[in-house]
Amino acid sequence: MTAISIKETPSTTTSELTTAFDEWLDGLDTPQATLTKHSMEILAKSMRKSMALRDAILLSVICAGNPEYDKGKLRDYAAAPRIPNHQLSEWCERMMKWSFAHAGHETDKDKVLNASRMLVDIVDTVEDTDLKLQAQPLAIISYILWWMGDERAMLAVMRALAVDEECSLAAIVAAAIHGDQWPNRN
């Protein structure tokens, strides 16, 4: 399988990433959502390089019920995380705090299902390219399951750590599960 590489010019990379992230956001609201192969590879490679994209993907699922939910802010955060933006950082922090206070209770089950399908598709698509590209999508799946109180989170987190033992999100989820710390149980 020939891997599709992210182009090196910043404007092209930003354009490709924006297109792939928009496809992701659209897929969250689409029954039987699918991403193009190109978008899946762009998202997988970009998540490996940028934790902000990974976090934006996660926030797009677990914070969809928040009155402050804003796709434009998610796009900005995913596309330009290194640009100092105090207001955007504060917004992301508020979103995460809200997600813990409402863990699993104000969940859009259709969004979670669509996100899970798209993330599994990403994992399958990049399997022959680079196994480590599977780690972030698997870590997001594990986080979502953990956030919802689903003990299958451990299966996803162990697979994420098996392909990349340095995956920080997977390590955080594994430690939380090991310590029996569940956001909707504590």
N, C-alpha and C positions, 0 to 999 in steps of 0.2 A: 504494500500500500504506500503510495506517495503522500507524504505529509504536506499539508498546506502551511506555508510559513506566513507569519505576520510581516507585512512589509515594514521596512525600516524607517520610512519617512514619517515623522510625527503626524502630519495631517492625514495621510492615508491610514495609519494605524488607528487614529482617533475616529475616522470615518467608518472603517470596518468594524471597530469595536462598538460604536454607536449603533450601527445597523444591526449587529448581532444582539446587542442588549435590547434594542427596540423589539426585535423579533421575540426575545425572551419575554419581555413585558406583555406583548400581544398574546403570546402563548398561554400566559397565566389565566387569561379570560376566555380561552378557546377550548371547547370540548375536543378531546383527542388531539391535543396540541402536538405539533411537530416543529422541529427546527431544521434548517438546511444543514447539510453536512459541513459546509463551509462555516456557518455560524457556530456549530457545535465545536469545531476545532479552534476557531477564534476564541470562543468563551473559555474553553479548557486551557489553552495556552496563556490567555490573559489572566485567568484566575491564578495560575501558577506564578505569574510575575507580579500580580497586583492583588493584595489582600482587600483593597478597597472594592474591587469588582466583586470578589467573593462575598464581601459583606453586603454590597448593594443587592446582589442576588438573594442572599439570605433575608435581608430586610423586606424585599419585595414580596416575600411569602409570609413571614411571621408578623409583619406590621400592617398588612393590608386593611385590617379593621380599625386602625388608628385614625381618628379624625384629622390628624396632621399628615397622613400619608400623601406623598406628592411624588409622582413619577418623574417630574422635571428635576427635583432635587436628587432623586436616585440616579438619574442620568448624569447629572453634573458630578456627583460623587464618584460614580463608576469611571467616567471618562477623564477626569482631571483631579485625581486625589492628591496630587502633590502641590496644587495651587492652594496657598493658605486661605482658608475661608472659615473664620471663627463661627459664623452663623450656621454654616452647613455642618460643621463638627458638632455644635451644640444640638442641632436638629437630630443628627444621627444618634447622639447620646440619649436624647429624650425618647427617640423611637425604641432603642434597646431597653431602656428602663420600663417603658410602657409594655413591651413584649413580655418582660418577666412578670409584671403585675397582672397581665391578662393571658398568661401562658395556657394555651390549649382551650381557653374558654371562648374567645371571640375569633375562632379560627374559621376561615373560609375554606371549607373542606374541598371544594372544587379546585381552588388555587393550589392547595397542598397536593392534591392528586395530580394536577397538571404539571406542577413543578417537579414532583417526584418522577413522573414519566420522562420529562425532558432531561432531568439530571441522569437518569438511568440510560437514556439514549446517548448522552454525552459520554458516559463511562464506556458504553459499548463501542461507540465510534472511535475513540482514541486508543482502544486496547492494542491495536497493532502498530500504533504510532510511537507511543511512549507510555508505559504503564504508570509512571509518576503523574501523568496528566489526569489520571483517574482520582487521585487523592482528594483534591478540593471538592469535586462534585459529590464524592462519597461522604466527605466530612460535612457538607451542607445537608445531605440526606440524614446523616446521623444526628446533626443538631436539631433538625426539624422534628425527627422522631422523639428525641430526648425532650424537646420543648413541649411536645404534645403528651409526654408521659408514656410513650410507647417503648417497651423494653427491647424491641427489635433494633433500637438505636445502637446497641452494643455490637450487633452483627455488622452494621455498616461502618461503625468506627473502627472495628478490628480490621476490616478489609482496607479501609483508608490507611491505617497505620502499617499494614502489611506491604502496601505498595510505596509508601513514603513515611518512614518512621519520624521524620521531622515535620510532619504536617501539624501545625500548631492548633488549628481548630479541632482536629481529631483528638489531639492530646488533651485539650481542655474538656471535651465531651467525655472521653474515657475516664479522666480523673473525677469528673462530676458523677458519673455512673458508679465508678468504683467506691466513691465516698457516699453513695446513696443520696446524692443531692439532685433533686428533680424540681424544676421551677414550679410546677403546678401541684406539688405535694408538700412543699416546705412552707 
